[in-house]
């Protein structure tokens, strides 16, 4: 428990103090909503005796020029047969802050916290532990803005992340967002492409590569993520 409290304290300290003033939220600076529309999606048919659905909408709000908040909810359902199935929810909160060093350079920091809740477990052997997830992760990245036209802007970015979690995976081929056990860290690379359709509507394509390193197991795993974000 002490280690978890210490880790949470360190992450909060880094998030709130390793940033500059005069911040501005990524992509738009005025208050309003934004929505990552491909946050979670996974479907597995019955070819391996498993039917799995993982969906997860997300909705965010920019409070001011400094901060934003995103709520992400995943629903996971897996069925092996009529008598062996389970379902669960995974709730995530992401606190974001973006700082501009100049017209073309900025630092984006995000603190994300996830917690799962099991809805139903039927027919699984007693030897199979109940799935659970409680994790926190801090991500910081530098962005460079490159304007191609009045409506298209490139935002290449690079940074790193640090996280800590308590995770027992579900018996499923799907993986919950931010599912890891113990400490993880690593670098990340992204190449955001911003399309401005009007003063009040932006669309951002967000490919993102992360190399997750597990120091306790001396292992690493690369993951390529893809998302589309709407800004209103």
N, C-alpha and C positions, 0 to 999 in steps of 0.2 A: 504494500500500500504506500509506504514512504517513497519507493522508487517511482511509482505512478504519479504521486503528487509532485515530486521533484521534477519529473519530466514535463508535466503540464505547466509548472511554473516557468521552466526554461523556455518552452515554446511561446508562452504568452509574453515573456520578457522580450524575446527576439522579435516577435511580431510587432509589438507596440513601440519599441525603442530603437530598433535598427532601421529606421526610416527617417526621411527628411520631412520638413514642413512643406506647405504649399502644394499639397498633393492634388491629384485629379484622377478620377476613376477611369479605368481602361475603356477606350473606344468612344465614350461620351462623357461629358462633364456635368450635365444637368440632371436633376432627379428624374427617375423613371424606371420602368421595368425592363428586364432582359430575360431571355429564355434559351438555355442550351437544349436544342431539340433532339439531339442524338446522345443523350447522356448515358443511357443504359438500354441495350436491346440485345437479346440472345434467345434463339429458338432452337430446340433440338427435337427432331422427330423420333419415331419409334424404331429406327433402324438398328439401334443397339439396346432395345428393350427399355428405353427411357424417353419420357415426354417431359420436356422442361421449357418453361417460359420465364424469362427475366426481362422486366420492363422497368423503366425508371425515369419519369419526368422530372424536370427541374425548373425552378422559377426564382429569379433574383430581382433585387431592388437596389437602385443607387440612391442612398440617402442624401448625399451632398457631394461636393468635389473631392472628398477624402475617402469615404467608406462605402462599401456595398455588402449585401448579405444575400446568400443563395440557399434555398432549401431544396434538397434532393431526396427523393423517396424511391427506393427500389422494392419491387415485389418479385419474389422468387417462388416458383411452384414447380415441384418435381414429382413425377408419378412413374413408378416402375411397373405396377399393375394396380388393379382395383383396390388391393388391400395394403399396398406399400406406397405411401406418399407423404409429403410434408409441404408446408408453405411458411414463408416468413417475410418480414419487412425489414428493410435497412434504411434508417433515417440518417441524413447527413446535413450538417450546417457548415457553410463556408463563409468566413469573414475575409473580405478583400480590401486591399489598399494599394493605390498606385501613386507614385511620386515622380514628378517631372524634373529632370536635371537641366533640360534645355528643350527647344522646340521638337527635337528629334530623338531624345534619349529619355528613357524612364525605367523605373524599378517597380515591378509588380510583386506584391507579397500576399499570400493566401494562407489562412489557418483553417483546416478542415477537420471536423470531428464527426465520427460515425458511430451509431449504436444500433444493433439489430434486435428484433423482437420476433420470437417464434409464434406463429399462429396455430399451426396444427401439425402433429406427427402421428401417423397411423401405420402400424404394422412393421416398423423397423425393429431389428433385433435390439435387446437391452444392452448388448455390448457396444452398440454404436452411440457415441456421446452426442448430446444435443448440440446443434450448431449455435454459435454465438460470436458476436463481433463487437469490440469496443476499441476504436483506434483514433489517433490524432496525428496530423501531418502538417508541417510548415513547408511551404514552397516559396522561393524567391527567385525572380528571373529579371534580367536586364533586357529591355526591348529597344530596337532601333527602328524608327519610322522612316520609310522610304516612299515618297509620293510619286505614283506613276501618272495619275491624272486627277481631275477634280472628283472622280468617283471611286478610284481604286488606290489603295494604300497597302504596301507590304510592311509586315511587322515581324522580321526575324528576331528570335529571342533565345536566350540560353541562361541556364541557372542550375539550381540544385534543390534538393529536398531532404528533410529529416523527419522521421516518424517513429511512433511507438504504438504497439497494439497488443491486444489480447484476443486471439482469433482461433476458433475451432471451426474448420470448414464444414459445410453441409455435404451430404452424400449426393452430389450432383456434378454434372459436367460444367455447370456455370460457376463463375466466380463473382462474389460480391465486390462492389467497389471498395477500395481501400482495405482489402483483406490481407493481413500479414500479422505475424506473431513475433513479439520482441522488437528490437530496434532495427530500422532500415534507413538507408541513406543512398544518395547517388546523384548523378548529373541528369539534366534533361535538355532537350533541344526542341524548338518549335518554329513554325513558319506560318504565322497568321496572315490571312489575306482579307482585307476589309473592303466591302462594297457599300458605298453610300448611295442609296436610292433617293433620299430626300434629307432635309434637315432633321427630320424626326424618326427616320428609319435606316438602320444599318444592318447588314448581314456579314457575319465573320466566319470564314472557314478556318478551322483550327486543327491541323495535324500536329501531333505531339509525340516525341519519342522519349521514354524514360528508361534508364538503366538502374534497376533496383538491386542494391547490394545488401546482403545480410551478413554483418560482421560476425555474428555468433556461429553461423554455419559455414562461413567462408565461401559463399556462393553468390552468384549474380544472375539476373534475368532481365532481358530487354523486352519492353512492351511498346507497341505503336498504337496510339489512340487517335481517334478522329472524331471531331465534333463540329457542329454548326450552331452558331449563336445568333439570335435575333436581338437587336437593341431598339427600344422604343423611346 
